[in-house]
Amino acid sequence: MPVIKYPRIRDPLFYEWDRKAQKCGLRHTIYFVNGDQYTGEWLDNLKHGKGTQIWKSTGAIYSGDWKFGKRDGYGSYSILDPVTKEYKKVYTGWWENDRRGGRGMFSYPNGERYEGEWSNGLRSGWGKMHYSDGSIYEGQWLMDQPNGQGVLRLPNGNRYEGGWKDGKKHGPGKYFYPDKGQLLEGIWVADIPKCGVLIDFGRDNAPAPTEFPLPEDLEDRRALPQLHARGGRGNGNQQ
């Protein structure tokens, strides 16, 4: 009686190729179909541990911690300067789930710089922003805007200390004019001082005091209802 032999059932070849391609531990540079490349550690075929990624489309480089295929932990992100052909660090700090999260420093193309806390890729928490016009804001942030309490210092020496909302002066605050030796203390709404009191302070040492001092009697201090001043984001435009 003839014996019939059936061919052994095999998995498609791509299953075997995939098993052989599974990456764990430290690997040399892996090149992707789109031209990106990664050198570093893997776990279950995902970037995990320490590693460096280079994006072909932009030339950008990330070097740092990875977790299950995403930037997570401490690392730096750099871009290629089209003029000098040198790499410039854009962000150095902590990452969460592939976004800036935790403390870190970010440099903007126009020369501005932020040092502080991040959440979901946005400035949130306590931070310090150096603006291109020389102004500096230090205080609380929420959803990429000054929110809460903060201090804005202007290049001319004036400064505002008080409340902020959606990037604008909002709530009780104090605006100092060191050059005149005066202080405006009042309430701001959307960058505009709605009411307040102007007070002399340090007038004798001020470089450019007003012609006449304000009356010392508290009841005679100059009230400033609906006083409008030049405002700005928290970007230092109030002079």
C-alpha positions as CSV (number, residue, x, y, z in Angstrom):
1,M,0.0,0.0,0.0
2,P,1.5,3.3,-1.0
3,V,2.3,5.8,1.7
4,I,1.0,9.3,1.0
5,K,3.3,12.0,2.3
6,Y,1.8,15.5,2.9
7,P,4.1,18.5,2.9
8,R,4.7,19.9,6.4
9,I,2.8,23.1,7.0
10,R,5.2,26.0,7.3
11,D,4.5,29.5,8.4
12,P,5.0,32.2,5.7
13,L,8.6,33.3,5.4
14,F,7.9,36.8,6.6
15,Y,7.0,35.3,10.0
16,E,10.4,33.8,10.3
17,W,12.1,37.0,9.0
18,D,10.2,38.9,11.7
19,R,11.2,36.6,14.5
20,K,14.9,36.9,13.4
21,A,14.5,40.7,13.2
22,Q,13.2,41.1,16.8
23,K,15.5,43.5,18.5
24,C,16.5,43.3,22.2
25,G,19.5,44.7,24.0
26,L,22.2,46.9,22.4
27,R,22.2,47.1,18.6
28,H,24.4,48.9,16.1
29,T,22.7,51.4,13.8
30,I,19.3,50.4,12.4
31,Y,18.2,52.1,9.2
32,F,14.5,52.5,8.6
33,V,12.7,52.5,5.2
34,N,12.2,56.3,5.3
35,G,15.9,56.9,5.9
36,D,15.8,57.6,9.7
37,Q,18.4,55.8,11.7
38,Y,18.7,54.7,15.4
39,T,21.6,53.5,17.4
40,G,21.1,52.2,20.9
41,E,19.1,49.8,23.1
42,W,16.0,47.9,22.3
43,L,13.3,45.8,24.2
44,D,10.8,43.7,22.4
45,N,11.5,45.3,19.1
46,L,11.0,48.9,20.6
47,K,13.5,51.6,21.3
48,H,14.1,51.2,25.0
49,G,16.9,52.5,27.2
50,K,19.7,54.7,25.9
51,G,19.8,55.6,22.2
52,T,20.3,58.2,19.5
53,Q,17.8,58.8,16.7
54,I,18.5,60.8,13.5
55,W,15.6,62.0,11.3
56,K,16.5,62.1,7.6
57,S,13.8,64.6,6.6
58,T,15.0,67.3,9.0
59,G,18.5,66.1,10.1
60,A,17.4,66.5,13.7
61,I,19.0,64.4,16.4
62,Y,17.6,63.1,19.7
63,S,20.0,61.5,22.1
64,G,18.9,60.2,25.5
65,D,16.4,57.9,27.2
66,W,13.7,55.9,25.5
67,K,10.8,53.9,26.9
68,F,8.8,51.5,24.7
69,G,9.5,53.3,21.5
70,K,9.0,56.9,22.8
71,R,11.3,59.5,24.2
72,D,11.0,59.3,27.9
73,G,13.5,60.3,30.6
74,Y,16.4,62.7,30.1
75,G,17.6,63.7,26.7
76,S,18.6,66.4,24.3
77,Y,17.1,67.4,20.9
78,S,19.3,69.2,18.3
79,I,18.7,70.6,14.8
80,L,21.1,71.3,12.0
81,D,21.8,74.9,11.3
82,P,21.3,75.4,7.5
83,V,23.9,78.2,7.4
84,T,26.7,76.9,9.6
85,K,25.9,73.2,9.0
86,E,26.5,72.7,12.8
87,Y,24.1,71.2,15.3
88,K,22.4,73.5,17.7
89,K,20.7,72.2,20.8
90,V,17.0,73.2,20.9
91,Y,15.9,71.4,24.1
92,T,17.8,69.7,26.9
93,G,15.8,68.2,29.8
94,W,13.2,65.7,30.7
95,W,10.7,64.0,28.4
96,E,7.4,62.1,29.1
97,N,5.6,60.0,26.5
98,D,7.6,61.6,23.6
99,R,6.9,65.2,24.7
100,R,8.8,67.7,26.8
101,G,7.7,67.0,30.4
102,G,9.5,67.9,33.7
103,R,12.3,70.5,33.9
104,G,14.2,71.5,30.8
105,M,15.7,74.4,28.8
106,F,14.3,75.3,25.3
107,S,16.0,77.7,22.9
108,Y,13.9,79.4,20.2
109,P,15.0,80.4,16.7
110,N,14.8,84.1,17.5
111,G,17.2,83.8,20.4
112,E,14.6,83.6,23.2
113,R,15.1,81.0,25.9
114,Y,12.9,79.3,28.5
115,E,14.2,77.4,31.5
116,G,11.7,75.7,33.7
117,E,8.9,73.1,33.9
118,W,7.0,71.5,31.1
119,S,3.9,69.4,30.7
120,N,2.7,67.7,27.5
121,G,5.2,69.7,25.5
122,L,4.0,73.1,26.9
123,R,5.4,75.4,29.5
124,S,3.6,74.6,32.7
125,G,4.7,75.1,36.3
126,W,7.5,77.4,37.4
127,G,9.8,78.9,34.7
128,K,11.9,81.7,33.5
129,M,11.6,83.2,30.0
130,H,14.2,85.4,28.4
131,Y,12.6,87.4,25.6
132,S,14.4,88.8,22.5
133,D,13.8,92.4,23.6
134,G,15.7,91.9,26.9
135,S,12.6,91.4,29.1
136,I,12.6,88.5,31.6
137,Y,9.5,86.9,33.0
138,E,9.9,84.5,36.0
139,G,6.9,82.9,37.6
140,Q,4.0,80.5,37.1
141,W,3.0,79.1,33.7
142,L,0.0,77.1,32.4
143,M,-0.7,75.9,28.9
144,D,2.3,77.8,27.5
145,Q,1.2,81.1,29.0
146,P,2.1,83.1,32.2
147,N,-0.7,82.2,34.6
148,G,-0.6,82.8,38.4
149,Q,2.0,84.8,40.1
150,G,5.1,86.2,38.4
151,V,7.6,89.0,37.9
152,L,8.2,90.8,34.6
153,R,11.5,92.8,34.4
154,L,11.9,95.2,31.4
155,P,15.1,96.3,29.8
156,N,14.6,99.9,31.1
157,G,14.5,98.7,34.7
158,N,10.8,98.9,35.3
159,R,9.1,95.7,36.6
160,Y,5.7,94.3,37.3
161,E,5.0,91.9,40.2
162,G,1.6,90.3,40.6
163,G,-1.1,88.2,39.0
164,W,-1.2,86.9,35.4
165,K,-3.9,85.2,33.3
166,D,-3.5,83.8,29.8
167,G,-0.3,85.7,29.3
168,K,-1.6,89.1,30.5
169,K,-1.3,91.0,33.8
170,H,-4.5,90.2,35.7
171,G,-5.5,90.7,39.3
172,P,-3.6,92.6,42.1
173,G,-0.2,93.8,41.2
174,K,2.6,96.3,41.6
175,Y,4.3,98.2,38.8
176,F,7.7,99.8,39.8
177,Y,9.2,102.8,38.0
178,P,12.7,103.0,39.5
179,D,13.8,105.8,37.2
180,K,11.0,108.0,38.6
181,G,11.0,106.6,42.1
182,Q,7.3,105.7,41.9
183,L,5.1,102.6,42.4
184,L,1.7,101.9,40.9
185,E,-0.2,99.5,43.1
186,G,-3.6,98.4,41.8
187,I,-5.8,95.9,40.0
188,W,-5.1,94.8,36.4
189,V,-7.6,93.3,33.9
190,A,-6.3,91.8,30.7
191,D,-3.0,93.9,30.8
192,I,-4.8,97.1,31.7
193,P,-4.6,98.8,35.1
194,K,-8.2,99.5,36.0
195,C,-7.7,101.2,39.4
196,G,-4.8,101.9,41.8
197,V,-2.7,104.2,43.7
198,L,0.6,105.9,42.6
199,I,3.1,106.1,45.4
200,D,6.5,107.7,45.7
201,F,9.3,105.4,46.8
202,G,13.1,105.9,46.7
203,R,12.4,109.3,44.9
204,D,15.5,111.0,46.3
205,N,17.8,108.5,44.6
206,A,15.8,108.1,41.3
207,P,17.7,109.2,38.2
208,A,14.7,111.0,36.6
209,P,12.1,111.8,39.3
210,T,8.9,113.7,38.4
211,E,9.0,117.5,39.0
212,F,6.9,117.4,42.2
213,P,6.7,114.7,44.8
214,L,3.3,113.2,45.6
215,P,1.6,114.3,48.9
216,E,2.7,112.2,51.8
217,D,-0.8,112.2,53.4
218,L,-2.3,108.8,52.5
219,E,-5.7,110.4,51.8
220,D,-4.1,112.8,49.3
221,R,-2.3,110.1,47.3
222,R,-3.2,110.2,43.6
223,A,-5.9,107.7,42.8
224,L,-5.8,106.3,39.3
225,P,-9.1,104.8,38.3
226,Q,-9.3,103.6,34.7
227,L,-5.6,104.4,34.1
228,H,-4.5,103.0,30.8
229,A,-0.9,102.1,30.2
230,R,0.9,100.5,27.3
231,G,0.6,96.7,27.8
232,G,1.9,93.5,26.5
233,R,1.8,89.8,26.9
234,G,4.1,89.5,29.6
235,N,6.4,90.3,26.8
236,G,7.8,93.5,28.3
237,N,6.0,96.1,26.1
238,Q,4.8,98.2,29.0
239,Q,7.2,101.1,29.3
